[in-house]
Amino acid sequence: MSDDRDRVREGNPLEDVIRDYFPLIEDGERFKALCPFHTEKTPSFKVDPEAGYYHCFGCQERGDVFSFVQKVENLDFVETLRFLAERAGISLSRSRGGRRPGEESATDRGRGHKILLGVQRWFQAQLASDGGRAAREYLRERGFTEATLRDFGVGYAPEGWQHLLEYLQGKGATAEEAVALGVARARKGDPANPGSAVASRGAYDAYRGRIMFPIRGLQGKVLGFGGRIFESGPPSDKRKEEPKYLNSPESSFFKKGQILYGLHEGREAIRRGRKLLLMEGYTDVIMAHQAGFPEAVATLGTALTEANVEQVCRHADDVTLVFDGDRAGRDAARKAASLFLPRPVQVSVVLLAQGQDPCDMLAGAAESDSEAFRECLAQGSSPLGFVLQELIGEIGRGSGAQKERIARAFFPYLTRVPSEFRRQEGIEMLARALQSNMDLVEREFQRWKAGEAPARRRPQEAAPRASALPGLEDALIICALSNQDRARVLLSLYPSQEFQEPMLRTLASVIEAGDGAVSDLDVEDPTVKSLYLGMKLRLEEEALDDERAAQLLRDLLVHRLSHRKQQLRERWSRAAEAERDPFVTEMMSLGGVIARLRGAAQADWQELVEIAQQRLDGTRVSEPAPERAGDPPANGVGALNF
C-alpha cells in the first residue's frame, strides 16, 4: 500500500488538486490563497509545490495532498486514496488478500453502484406512475414538496414479488447481484447447500408497497435503501406484522452503523458552518432540509454508534442532538449524550414534546414552524445537564438517600469527560442540583472513584495513568522524532496507550508501529499530520542535543517512579484498611483522640485519666522498624514495572 501512496501522490500535484477547489495566486516559486479552513481577508495559506506541503500562517493548518482532500472532502484515508487514484486514473495494486486497498468485497464496486443507481431511478419512476398515486398523496399530506422528494431521490416500491427483479434482469443484472446488493431476497433452497438458493429456487423483491429512501454515501453514490410502510387508513393485519422501516441488509456496500442519512445532501452547509443536527428518522431529515436546516442528518434506524460519533466529529464542531420526547427517545438521547462526552465538540441535547417529531413540527415549512423549531434548539441542554435532569426526574431528590443515588448514577458520566475543566463544571452542576456543598460533592466523587475499579473496570482498561507533566508528552514526541534509538527507549517507558492527549497518542502509536521511525506517508489523519509537521519544523529550528534528551529521560523516569510509588502506597493503605490492620486501626484511633483533645475547650480530669489508662493498659502495636510511617511495607512488594 506504501507504493500506492507514492504513486497517487506523484500523480496528484498538490497545487493542481487545490486548484480544483479554489484559485491560487503565484507567490514566487510558491502559491498563496485565502485559507479554506478559517475566515481571513489577507491570504496566509501558502502552498509549496516542491515540498508538497501547504501551511496556513493564520490558523497553523498544514499537511500534504492527502491531508487537504481528507479535510475538504471529510473522507478517511482509504477513501482519500481511492478518490485521488480515480482523479489521476491510477489503478491501485491489490493487497495480499487479492483485493484493492479499502475494498470490502470481490463484487465489482463500479457495477454494484451502477445497479443501485438504476434501482433508485426505477423506484422514482414508480412513484411518478399511476401505481404510485397513493404514495404521492401520503407524502403530499405530510408536507413534502416535489422538489424536495426529487433532491433526496425518494421513490416507491409497488406491491408484487418480482417487478424490480424483472426490470434488473432486463438491464443485464443477475438475481444473485440483486440479492448481494440487498434489493432482492433469495428463496429458501436446499438446506445442505445454502449457496444454491438463488439458482435453484429463485429470488423475490425485498421491498413491496413501501416508500423508498435511497441512502447515499458521502460522494453521492447509492449504498442501500430504507423502505417505509404507509397506509392512509388503519394498518391491515398483514402490515401490523411488518416493521415500519426496512433497511438494506449489511453488505460490503451498506454498513448501517457507519452511515449517516442526509450527510451527502447537507455536506456543503455542514462544511461551511461546522454545525450538525443529529435526528432519528429519514422524514425528519428531509423535512428539516426543506424547512431551512440543511445540516440535519440521521442514523439508519439503529442506535448511535461510536463510528457514527467519529464521523460526526470529523464534520462538525457544534452538534445538536434532536430526539422525540417519548421513553425510547429519552433513552436514545441519554446513550448519545454519553457517547459524545469524551469528544472535544460542543454538544446540545434537545427533547421535543412527547408525541412530536421534527417532521410534523416543520411540516409545510411555514416561517412560524421554523421559528418554533429554532426556539426548541436554542433551549437544549449540555450532555451532563441533560443526564442529570433525567436522573432527578427518575429518582427524585427529596431525601439524602435519593441525592446519594443521583450522585452515584451521575459519577460514571463524569468519568467519561477527559477535560478537568468540564468535569469541574459537572461537579458544580451536581452540587447546585442537590443543594449541597461543592467540596462535599467533590469528596464523594473522589471516594467513589477510589472504590469503583478494579473490580468494576472493564477488562480491557489499563490501570489508572499517571498524570502527565506539563509539556512532557509534547517534548517526548519531539525527542522521539529526533532519533530512532531515543524513540524506542522513551516509548518503552511511556507507551502510546499512556498518552492522555488523543492526537499525541495517535502519533506515538504510528512511531511505535514503525519501531521508532516515521515518515510523512505513515501519518494518515490530517489533523495529526498537521501536528506532526509542526513538530518536525520545531525540531529543525531547535537542535536537540544529548544533554537535553538525557534531561527529558530523567524527568520521565522521576515522573513514572513517583507515580508507581504513589500507587503502591495507595494499594497498601486500602488493603490495610480493608483487613483492619491493627497498626492502621491504632493510627486512626490516635488521630481521633488527638483531634478531640486539641478541640476541647475545657479539659476534664477524669476523662483525661480514662484516656491515659486506655493508652497505658491497652494492647500496644509496635511500628515495623524498616519502614517510615506512610510508606508501604517491603514484604510482598515486587519490583517496579511501568
Solvent accessible surface area in square Angstrom, and as a share of the most:
residue,aa,sasa,rsa
1,M,95,0.42
2,S,67,0.43
3,D,104,0.54
4,D,0,0.00
5,R,31,0.11
6,D,56,0.29
7,R,94,0.34
8,V,0,0.00
9,R,72,0.26
10,E,140,0.63
11,G,33,0.32
12,N,1,0.01
13,P,55,0.35
14,L,7,0.04
15,E,32,0.14
16,D,56,0.29
17,V,1,0.01
18,I,0,0.00
19,R,108,0.39
20,D,87,0.45
21,Y,74,0.28
22,F,40,0.17
23,P,113,0.71
24,L,23,0.12
25,I,90,0.46
26,E,136,0.61
27,D,58,0.30
28,G,75,0.72
29,E,153,0.69
30,R,123,0.45
31,F,29,0.12
32,K,58,0.25
33,A,3,0.02
34,L,93,0.46
35,C,8,0.05
36,P,45,0.28
37,F,57,0.24
38,H,59,0.26
39,T,137,0.80
40,E,36,0.16
41,K,195,0.83
42,T,101,0.59
43,P,37,0.23
44,S,21,0.13
45,F,0,0.00
46,K,56,0.24
47,V,0,0.00
48,D,34,0.18
49,P,43,0.27
50,E,162,0.73
51,A,53,0.41
52,G,18,0.17
53,Y,54,0.21
54,Y,1,0.00
55,H,34,0.15
56,C,0,0.00
57,F,120,0.50
58,G,46,0.45
59,C,47,0.28
60,Q,91,0.40
61,E,37,0.17
62,R,32,0.12
63,G,0,0.00
64,D,0,0.00
65,V,2,0.01
66,F,1,0.01
67,S,1,0.00
68,F,0,0.00
69,V,0,0.00
70,Q,10,0.05
71,K,42,0.18
72,V,18,0.10
73,E,19,0.09
74,N,11,0.06
75,L,7,0.03
76,D,59,0.31
77,F,11,0.04
78,V,49,0.28
79,E,66,0.30
80,T,0,0.00
81,L,1,0.00
82,R,66,0.24
83,F,57,0.24
84,L,0,0.00
85,A,3,0.02
86,E,112,0.50
87,R,93,0.34
88,A,36,0.28
89,G,68,0.65
90,I,37,0.19
91,S,81,0.53
92,L,14,0.07
93,S,54,0.35
94,R,146,0.53
95,S,58,0.37
96,R,247,0.90
97,G,69,0.67
98,G,39,0.38
99,R,108,0.39
100,R,87,0.32
101,P,14,0.09
102,G,30,0.29
103,E,39,0.17
104,E,72,0.32
105,S,18,0.12
106,A,98,0.76
107,T,50,0.29
108,D,87,0.45
109,R,41,0.15
110,G,52,0.50
111,R,105,0.38
112,G,1,0.01
113,H,28,0.13
114,K,155,0.66
115,I,18,0.09
116,L,0,0.00
117,L,65,0.32
118,G,19,0.19
119,V,0,0.00
120,Q,11,0.05
121,R,148,0.54
122,W,29,0.10
123,F,4,0.02
124,Q,49,0.22
125,A,55,0.43
126,Q,38,0.17
127,L,15,0.08
128,A,77,0.60
129,S,44,0.28
130,D,113,0.59
131,G,58,0.55
132,G,0,0.00
133,R,148,0.54
134,A,65,0.50
135,A,0,0.00
136,R,85,0.31
137,E,70,0.31
138,Y,36,0.14
139,L,2,0.01
140,R,151,0.55
141,E,120,0.54
142,R,45,0.16
143,G,21,0.20
144,F,12,0.05
145,T,66,0.39
146,E,141,0.63
147,A,49,0.38
148,T,13,0.08
149,L,22,0.11
150,R,151,0.55
151,D,91,0.47
152,F,7,0.03
153,G,1,0.01
154,V,3,0.02
155,G,0,0.00
156,Y,18,0.07
157,A,1,0.00
158,P,27,0.17
159,E,93,0.42
160,G,21,0.20
161,W,143,0.50
162,Q,67,0.30
163,H,87,0.39
164,L,5,0.03
165,L,4,0.02
166,E,107,0.48
167,Y,68,0.26
168,L,7,0.03
169,Q,94,0.42
170,G,70,0.67
171,K,146,0.62
172,G,50,0.48
173,A,10,0.07
174,T,62,0.36
175,A,13,0.10
176,E,88,0.40
177,E,34,0.15
178,A,0,0.00
179,V,42,0.24
180,A,56,0.43
181,L,8,0.04
182,G,2,0.02
183,V,1,0.00
184,A,4,0.03
185,R,101,0.37
186,A,37,0.29
187,R,87,0.32
188,K,182,0.77
189,G,20,0.20
190,D,73,0.38
191,P,127,0.80
192,A,94,0.73
193,N,77,0.39
194,P,102,0.64
195,G,75,0.72
196,S,25,0.16
197,A,13,0.10
198,V,22,0.13
199,A,88,0.68
200,S,71,0.46
201,R,143,0.52
202,G,24,0.23
203,A,2,0.02
204,Y,43,0.16
205,D,5,0.03
206,A,5,0.04
207,Y,9,0.03
208,R,51,0.19
209,G,4,0.04
210,R,7,0.02
211,I,0,0.00
212,M,1,0.00
213,F,2,0.01
214,P,3,0.02
215,I,0,0.00
216,R,38,0.14
217,G,13,0.13
218,L,23,0.11
219,Q,75,0.33
220,G,22,0.21
221,K,92,0.39
222,V,4,0.02
223,L,26,0.13
224,G,0,0.00
225,F,0,0.00
226,G,0,0.00
227,G,0,0.00
228,R,28,0.10
229,I,21,0.11
230,F,25,0.10
231,E,66,0.30
232,S,122,0.78
233,G,41,0.39
234,P,126,0.79
235,P,75,0.47
236,S,51,0.33
237,D,108,0.56
238,K,124,0.53
239,R,22,0.08
240,K,136,0.58
241,E,151,0.68
242,E,47,0.21
243,P,73,0.46
244,K,115,0.49
245,Y,65,0.25
246,L,36,0.18
247,N,29,0.15
248,S,2,0.01
249,P,76,0.48
250,E,102,0.46
251,S,27,0.17
252,S,24,0.16
253,F,12,0.05
254,F,1,0.00
255,K,66,0.28
256,K,54,0.23
257,G,22,0.21
258,Q,104,0.46
259,I,16,0.08
260,L,3,0.01
261,Y,4,0.02
262,G,4,0.04
263,L,6,0.03
264,H,52,0.23
265,E,50,0.23
266,G,1,0.01
267,R,48,0.17
268,E,83,0.37
269,A,20,0.15
270,I,1,0.00
271,R,90,0.33
272,R,172,0.63
273,G,40,0.39
274,R,79,0.29
275,K,112,0.47
276,L,2,0.01
277,L,9,0.05
278,L,2,0.01
279,M,3,0.01
280,E,57,0.26
281,G,17,0.16
282,Y,7,0.03
283,T,11,0.06
284,D,10,0.05
285,V,0,0.00
286,I,1,0.00
287,M,0,0.00
288,A,0,0.00
289,H,30,0.14
290,Q,39,0.17
291,A,12,0.09
292,G,42,0.40
293,F,2,0.01
294,P,52,0.32
295,E,37,0.17
296,A,0,0.00
297,V,0,0.00
298,A,0,0.00
299,T,14,0.08
300,L,0,0.00
301,G,65,0.63
302,T,50,0.29
303,A,60,0.46
304,L,13,0.07
305,T,45,0.26
306,E,90,0.40
307,A,44,0.34
308,N,0,0.00
309,V,0,0.00
310,E,80,0.36
311,Q,31,0.14
312,V,1,0.00
313,C,26,0.15
314,R,79,0.29
315,H,1,0.00
316,A,0,0.00
317,D,77,0.40
318,D,49,0.26
319,V,0,0.00
320,T,18,0.10
321,L,0,0.00
322,V,2,0.01
323,F,13,0.05
324,D,36,0.19
325,G,4,0.03
326,D,53,0.28
327,R,120,0.44
328,A,73,0.57
329,G,2,0.02
330,R,80,0.29
331,D,75,0.39
332,A,37,0.29
333,A,0,0.00
334,R,47,0.17
335,K,97,0.41
336,A,1,0.00
337,A,0,0.00
338,S,21,0.14
339,L,22,0.11
340,F,1,0.00
341,L,3,0.01
342,P,48,0.30
343,R,52,0.19
344,P,123,0.77
345,V,23,0.13
346,Q,124,0.55
347,V,9,0.05
348,S,25,0.16
349,V,5,0.03
350,V,5,0.03
351,L,48,0.24
352,L,6,0.03
353,A,67,0.52
354,Q,142,0.63
355,G,78,0.75
356,Q,65,0.29
357,D,35,0.18
358,P,2,0.01
359,C,0,0.00
360,D,79,0.41
361,M,25,0.11
362,L,0,0.00
363,A,37,0.29
364,G,53,0.51
365,A,38,0.30
366,A,46,0.36
367,E,141,0.63
368,S,79,0.51
369,D,42,0.22
370,S,12,0.08
371,E,83,0.37
372,A,43,0.33
373,F,0,0.00
374,R,111,0.41
375,E,105,0.47
376,C,35,0.21
377,L,31,0.15
378,A,88,0.68
379,Q,143,0.64
380,G,26,0.25
381,S,44,0.28
382,S,49,0.31
383,P,14,0.09
384,L,13,0.06
385,G,12,0.12
386,F,12,0.05
387,V,0,0.00
388,L,1,0.00
389,Q,103,0.46
390,E,15,0.07
391,L,8,0.04
392,I,18,0.09
393,G,69,0.66
394,E,94,0.42
395,I,23,0.12
396,G,25,0.24
397,R,109,0.40
398,G,77,0.74
399,S,50,0.32
400,G,57,0.55
401,A,68,0.53
402,Q,54,0.24
403,K,56,0.24
404,E,93,0.42
405,R,144,0.52
406,I,0,0.00
407,A,11,0.09
408,R,99,0.36
409,A,35,0.27
410,F,0,0.00
411,F,2,0.01
412,P,53,0.33
413,Y,35,0.13
414,L,0,0.00
415,T,56,0.33
416,R,74,0.27
417,V,1,0.00
418,P,85,0.53
419,S,33,0.21
420,E,117,0.53
421,F,176,0.73
422,R,76,0.28
423,R,39,0.14
424,Q,65,0.29
425,E,105,0.47
426,G,0,0.00
427,I,3,0.02
428,E,61,0.27
429,M,42,0.19
430,L,0,0.00
431,A,6,0.05
432,R,163,0.60
433,A,13,0.10
434,L,8,0.04
435,Q,161,0.72
436,S,34,0.22
437,N,94,0.48
438,M,72,0.32
439,D,85,0.44
440,L,78,0.39
441,V,8,0.05
442,E,49,0.22
443,R,140,0.51
444,E,47,0.21
445,F,1,0.00
446,Q,81,0.36
447,R,158,0.58
448,W,10,0.04
449,K,73,0.31
450,A,58,0.45
451,G,60,0.57
452,E,45,0.20
453,A,11,0.08
454,P,105,0.66
455,A,103,0.80
456,R,144,0.53
457,R,63,0.23
458,R,132,0.48
459,P,135,0.85
460,Q,141,0.63
461,E,71,0.32
462,A,65,0.50
463,A,60,0.46
464,P,83,0.52
465,R,98,0.36
466,A,2,0.02
467,S,86,0.56
468,A,37,0.29
469,L,73,0.36
470,P,134,0.84
471,G,51,0.49
472,L,8,0.04
473,E,10,0.05
474,D,38,0.20
475,A,39,0.30
476,L,0,0.00
477,I,0,0.00
478,I,18,0.09
479,C,1,0.01
480,A,1,0.01
481,L,33,0.17
482,S,39,0.25
483,N,63,0.32
484,Q,71,0.32
485,D,89,0.46
486,R,49,0.18
487,A,0,0.00
488,R,109,0.40
489,V,74,0.42
490,L,6,0.03
491,L,11,0.05
492,S,79,0.51
493,L,27,0.14
494,Y,1,0.00
495,P,29,0.18
496,S,9,0.06
497,Q,108,0.48
498,E,29,0.13
499,F,0,0.00
500,Q,74,0.33
501,E,71,0.32
502,P,79,0.49
503,M,66,0.30
504,L,14,0.07
505,R,77,0.28
506,T,58,0.34
507,L,0,0.00
508,A,0,0.00
509,S,47,0.30
510,V,29,0.17
511,I,0,0.00
512,E,64,0.29
513,A,94,0.73
514,G,33,0.32
515,D,83,0.43
516,G,8,0.07
517,A,47,0.37
518,V,34,0.20
519,S,55,0.35
520,D,24,0.12
521,L,23,0.11
522,D,62,0.32
523,V,2,0.01
524,E,58,0.26
525,D,61,0.32
526,P,15,0.10
527,T,57,0.33
528,V,5,0.03
529,K,3,0.01
530,S,10,0.07
531,L,45,0.22
532,Y,5,0.02
533,L,16,0.08
534,G,11,0.11
535,M,3,0.01
536,K,65,0.27
537,L,77,0.38
538,R,99,0.36
539,L,35,0.17
540,E,130,0.58
541,E,124,0.56
542,E,83,0.37
543,A,88,0.68
544,L,33,0.17
545,D,76,0.39
546,D,109,0.56
547,E,137,0.61
548,R,113,0.41
549,A,13,0.10
550,A,59,0.46
551,Q,94,0.42
552,L,23,0.11
553,L,54,0.27
554,R,140,0.51
555,D,50,0.26
556,L,0,0.00
557,L,62,0.31
558,V,90,0.52
559,H,24,0.11
560,R,15,0.05
561,L,71,0.36
562,S,62,0.40
563,H,46,0.21
564,R,44,0.16
565,K,96,0.41
566,Q,77,0.34
567,Q,38,0.17
568,L,21,0.10
569,R,69,0.25
570,E,73,0.33
571,R,133,0.48
572,W,50,0.17
573,S,49,0.31
574,R,115,0.42
575,A,49,0.38
576,A,6,0.05
577,E,86,0.39
578,A,82,0.63
579,E,137,0.62
580,R,140,0.51
581,D,45,0.23
582,P,81,0.51
583,F,30,0.13
584,V,17,0.10
585,T,53,0.31
586,E,43,0.19
587,M,79,0.35
588,M,105,0.47
589,S,48,0.31
590,L,61,0.31
591,G,39,0.38
592,G,42,0.41
593,V,24,0.14
594,I,79,0.40
595,A,65,0.50
596,R,125,0.46
597,L,76,0.38
598,R,204,0.75
599,G,65,0.62
600,A,55,0.42
601,A,114,0.88
602,Q,161,0.72
603,A,75,0.58
604,D,74,0.38
605,W,197,0.69
606,Q,105,0.47
607,E,72,0.32
608,L,67,0.34
609,V,55,0.32
610,E,89,0.40
611,I,19,0.10
612,A,48,0.37
613,Q,90,0.40
614,Q,111,0.50
615,R,88,0.32
616,L,123,0.61
617,D,99,0.51
618,G,37,0.36
619,T,135,0.78
620,R,178,0.65
621,V,53,0.30
622,S,97,0.63
623,E,113,0.51
624,P,66,0.41
625,A,99,0.77
626,P,115,0.72
627,E,35,0.16
628,R,170,0.62
629,A,71,0.55
630,G,31,0.30
631,D,23,0.12
632,P,26,0.17
633,P,38,0.24
634,A,75,0.58
635,N,126,0.64
636,G,90,0.87
637,V,65,0.38
638,G,63,0.60
639,A,93,0.72
640,L,84,0.42
641,N,112,0.58
642,F,85,0.36
